[in-house]
Amino acid sequence: MIKDQNGFSSSGNWYKGNLHSHTVNSDGKLTPEESVRLFREHGYSFLCFSEHDLYTDYRSEFDCEDFIILPGLEASVALCEEEAPHKKLKVHHIHGILGTEQMQKAAGEHVFREKEAIKPAKLYGTWDGAGEAQKLCDYLRSRGCLTIYNHPVWSRAEAEEFIDTEGLWALEIFNYGTVNESNTGYDYLSWDRMLRKGKRITAVAADDNHNEGFFDDACGGYIVVRADRLSHEEILKNMISGNYYSSAGPEIYGWGIKDQTAWVECSPVYRIDFIAGNHINDGRALVCGSYKGTLQRGEYELRGDEAYIRVQVSDRYGRTAWTNAIHL
């Protein structure tokens, strides 16, 4: 018998945020002030400046009653061609977001300092991809950070080079910037592979905005966190527990399991997918009978032997929102 459970906490507020963003402090075009203004104007409550191999903490400059900064960085290791060292074959980009008070306390004096730069690792010809991913993840965690593996398809890494990395909190399954740059921003296949292997890993959607003007890369991928109040500690705790959803547009109001049935309620969408592991034919797709039709609720009766269940909802333009997985 599968117990009833809700995917989100029953009480709290919703806070929208972008975890992947660049400014003039690395290769972005906006100043931190301009970036904060942009996201606040679009209804965001929190933002992480994830500069390349540079930790920044702008909380004292920008935190206020209705908006906060999550300090962090995007750390990297690259495999380059031996004959052409300037050409990258593969990369690991792993996010480090300043963790909870408990995580910071565990890291002690090793917590990142403001504007601390780290030297990105470069290898030539061959590498131990899985080993390099683990090394980078371990390093960021030792510095008091929550870790996310970013844009796997864009990075050209093989699945075996990152899906077994221990200590990852989340996988970036939607990267708005690389979707519009080169259609390399989706990867929920790797997420399901990790879930099927029993890994308790969440997923995120993010922008990876640089605001260069060549294509739209801002305010298109985000997470929406359920929390009692807007503070670094509350947002991080609820991120870690999976009390949020990821989106490129649709809203998810509630989801869970009731009487052996998975359910979801959402804004009007064209399609609702229940993705389950681990057997062939697990899961279900609910699709509108007409292109102009909409769905706002979906249900899937569980068989009872699923390893996990997650839901994604998509509007007629293909914009999708994703829950995290409930492990059964």
VEXTORSE-293946 format. One record per residue (C-alpha): residue in three letters; x, y, z. Coordinates in steps of 0.5 Angstrom, whole numbers, padded with zeros to 4 digits, always signed. Layout:
N
ALAXYZ;...
# end
This chain:
328
MET+0000+0000+0000;ILE+0003+0007-0002;LYS+0002+0012+0003;ASP-0002+0019+0002;GLN+0003+0025+0001;ASN+0003+0032-0002;GLY+0009+0034-0006;PHE+0009+0041-0003;SER+0008+0043+0004;SER+0001+0045+0006;SER+0002+0052+0008;GLY+0007+0057+0006;ASN+0008+0062+0000;TRP+0011+0062-0007;TYR+0018+0065-0008;LYS+0020+0065-0016;GLY+0028+0065-0017;ASN+0033+0064-0022;LEU+0039+0060-0020;HIS+0044+0061-0026;SER+0046+0068-0028;HIS+0052+0072-0030;THR+0054+0079-0030;VAL+0060+0083-0032;ASN+0064+0080-0026;SER+0065+0074-0031;ASP+0062+0074-0038;GLY+0055+0077-0037;LYS+0053+0084-0040;LEU+0049+0087-0034;THR+0052+0090-0028;PRO+0049+0086-0021;GLU+0045+0092-0020;GLU+0042+0092-0027;SER+0041+0084-0027;VAL+0037+0085-0020;ARG+0033+0091-0023;LEU+0031+0086-0029;PHE+0029+0080-0025;ARG+0025+0084-0020;GLU+0021+0087-0025;HIS+0019+0080-0027;GLY+0017+0078-0021;TYR+0023+0074-0018;SER+0024+0074-0011;PHE+0031+0071-0011;LEU+0037+0071-0015;CYS+0044+0067-0015;PHE+0050+0071-0019;SER+0054+0064-0021;GLU+0060+0067-0024;HIS+0065+0063-0027;ASP+0070+0061-0022;LEU+0068+0067-0018;TYR+0064+0067-0011;THR+0060+0073-0010;ASP+0056+0075-0004;TYR+0051+0081-0006;ARG+0047+0080+0000;SER+0049+0087+0004;GLU+0047+0091-0003;PHE+0041+0088-0005;ASP+0037+0084+0000;CYS+0031+0087+0002;GLU+0024+0085+0005;ASP+0021+0082-0002;PHE+0028+0080-0005;ILE+0034+0076-0003;ILE+0041+0074-0007;LEU+0044+0067-0006;PRO+0051+0067-0006;GLY+0055+0062-0010;LEU+0059+0061-0016;GLU+0059+0056-0022;ALA+0066+0052-0022;SER+0069+0048-0028;VAL+0074+0043-0030;ALA+0075+0042-0038;LEU+0078+0037-0043;CYS+0081+0041-0048;GLU+0084+0038-0055;GLU+0091+0036-0054;GLU+0093+0039-0061;ALA+0089+0045-0060;PRO+0089+0047-0053;HIS+0084+0053-0054;LYS+0078+0048-0056;LYS+0074+0045-0051;LEU+0072+0038-0052;LYS+0068+0037-0045;VAL+0067+0041-0039;HIS+0064+0040-0032;HIS+0060+0046-0030;ILE+0058+0045-0022;HIS+0054+0050-0019;GLY+0056+0052-0011;ILE+0051+0056-0008;LEU+0052+0058+0000;GLY+0049+0052+0004;THR+0045+0053+0010;GLU+0047+0055+0017;GLN+0049+0048+0019;MET+0053+0047+0012;GLN+0057+0053+0013;LYS+0058+0051+0020;ALA+0061+0044+0018;ALA+0065+0048+0013;GLY+0068+0052+0018;GLU+0074+0057+0016;HIS+0073+0054+0009;VAL+0067+0057+0007;PHE+0068+0062+0001;ARG+0070+0069+0002;GLU+0067+0075-0002;LYS+0070+0075-0009;GLU+0074+0069-0008;ALA+0077+0066-0015;ILE+0078+0059-0016;LYS+0083+0057-0022;PRO+0079+0052-0027;ALA+0082+0046-0028;LYS+0084+0044-0035;LEU+0086+0037-0038;TYR+0088+0035-0045;GLY+0087+0029-0049;THR+0084+0025-0044;TRP+0081+0025-0037;ASP+0077+0021-0032;GLY+0071+0025-0033;ALA+0067+0021-0027;GLY+0073+0022-0023;GLU+0074+0030-0024;ALA+0066+0031-0023;GLN+0067+0028-0016;LYS+0073+0032-0014;LEU+0069+0038-0016;CYS+0063+0037-0013;ASP+0067+0034-0006;TYR+0071+0041-0007;LEU+0065+0045-0007;ARG+0061+0041-0001;SER+0067+0042+0003;ARG+0067+0050+0002;GLY+0060+0050+0005;CYS+0056+0049-0002;LEU+0050+0046-0005;THR+0051+0043-0011;ILE+0048+0043-0018;TYR+0051+0039-0024;ASN+0049+0044-0030;HIS+0047+0044-0037;PRO+0050+0036-0039;VAL+0048+0036-0046;TRP+0051+0043-0047;SER+0057+0040-0044;ARG+0058+0034-0048;ALA+0060+0030-0042;GLU+0058+0023-0043;ALA+0052+0021-0038;GLU+0057+0016-0035;GLU+0062+0022-0033;PHE+0057+0025-0028;ILE+0051+0021-0027;ASP+0054+0017-0021;THR+0057+0023-0018;GLU+0056+0023-0010;GLY+0053+0029-0006;LEU+0050+0033-0012;TRP+0043+0036-0010;ALA+0040+0037-0017;LEU+0041+0037-0024;GLU+0040+0043-0029;ILE+0034+0039-0033;PHE+0032+0046-0037;ASN+0037+0051-0039;TYR+0034+0057-0042;GLY+0040+0060-0045;THR+0043+0054-0048;VAL+0036+0052-0051;ASN+0036+0058-0055;GLU+0043+0059-0056;SER+0044+0051-0059;ASN+0038+0047-0057;THR+0043+0044-0052;GLY+0039+0046-0045;TYR+0034+0040-0044;ASP+0036+0034-0040;TYR+0031+0030-0036;LEU+0033+0023-0039;SER+0039+0024-0035;TRP+0035+0026-0029;ASP+0031+0019-0030;ARG+0037+0015-0031;MET+0039+0018-0024;LEU+0032+0017-0021;ARG+0032+0010-0024;LYS+0039+0008-0020;GLY+0036+0010-0014;LYS+0039+0017-0013;ARG+0035+0022-0009;ILE+0037+0028-0013;THR+0032+0034-0015;ALA+0032+0038-0021;VAL+0032+0045-0023;ALA+0030+0050-0029;ALA+0035+0056-0030;ASP+0036+0062-0034;ASP+0044+0062-0035;ASN+0043+0069-0037;HIS+0049+0073-0040;ASN+0044+0078-0043;GLU+0049+0079-0049;GLY+0043+0081-0054;PHE+0044+0075-0059;PHE+0038+0071-0057;ASP+0033+0071-0051;ASP+0036+0068-0045;ALA+0033+0071-0039;CYS+0027+0070-0035;GLY+0025+0064-0038;GLY+0027+0058-0033;TYR+0026+0058-0026;ILE+0024+0055-0020;VAL+0018+0057-0015;VAL+0020+0055-0008;ARG+0014+0054-0002;ALA+0017+0057+0004;ASP+0014+0060+0010;ARG+0018+0067+0009;LEU+0023+0070+0004;SER+0030+0068+0008;HIS+0037+0065+0006;GLU+0036+0059+0011;GLU+0028+0058+0009;ILE+0029+0058+0002;LEU+0035+0053+0002;LYS+0032+0049+0007;ASN+0026+0048+0002;MET+0030+0047-0004;ILE+0034+0042-0001;SER+0027+0038+0001;GLY+0025+0039-0006;ASN+0019+0043-0004;TYR+0019+0047-0010;TYR+0018+0046-0018;SER+0021+0048-0024;SER+0018+0052-0030;ALA+0019+0055-0036;GLY+0012+0058-0036;PRO+0006+0053-0033;GLU+0005+0054-0026;ILE+0004+0048-0021;TYR-0001+0049-0015;GLY-0001+0042-0012;TRP+0001+0035-0013;GLY+0002+0028-0009;ILE-0001+0022-0008;LYS-0008+0020-0005;ASP-0012+0013-0005;GLN-0006+0010-0009;THR-0007+0015-0015;ALA-0002+0021-0017;TRP-0005+0027-0018;VAL-0003+0034-0020;GLU-0007+0041-0021;CYS-0004+0046-0025;SER-0005+0053-0030;PRO-0008+0051-0036;VAL-0004+0046-0040;TYR-0004+0042-0046;ARG-0001+0036-0044;ILE+0000+0032-0037;ASP+0005+0027-0036;PHE+0006+0022-0030;ILE+0013+0019-0031;ALA+0015+0013-0026;GLY+0020+0008-0025;ASN+0022+0003-0026;HIS+0018-0002-0031;ILE+0016-0002-0038;ASN+0010+0002-0039;ASP+0010+0005-0032;GLY+0007+0012-0033;ARG+0002+0016-0037;ALA+0001+0022-0042;LEU-0006+0026-0042;VAL-0007+0030-0048;CYS-0012+0035-0050;GLY-0017+0032-0055;SER-0016+0039-0059;TYR-0011+0044-0060;LYS-0014+0049-0057;GLY-0017+0045-0051;THR-0014+0045-0044;LEU-0012+0041-0038;GLN-0012+0043-0031;ARG-0012+0037-0027;GLY-0009+0030-0028;GLU-0009+0023-0025;TYR-0005+0017-0025;GLU-0007+0010-0022;LEU-0001+0007-0019;ARG+0000+0000-0020;GLY+0004-0001-0013;ASP+0011-0003-0015;GLU+0013+0004-0018;ALA+0020+0006-0015;TYR+0018+0014-0016;ILE+0013+0018-0019;ARG+0014+0025-0022;VAL+0010+0030-0026;GLN+0011+0035-0032;VAL+0006+0039-0035;SER+0006+0043-0042;ASP+0003+0048-0045;ARG+0001+0048-0053;TYR+0007+0052-0054;GLY+0012+0047-0051;ARG+0013+0051-0045;THR+0014+0046-0039;ALA+0014+0045-0031;TRP+0017+0040-0027;THR+0015+0037-0020;ASN+0021+0033-0017;ALA+0020+0026-0015;ILE+0016+0022-0010;HIS+0020+0016-0008;LEU+0016+0010-0007;
# end
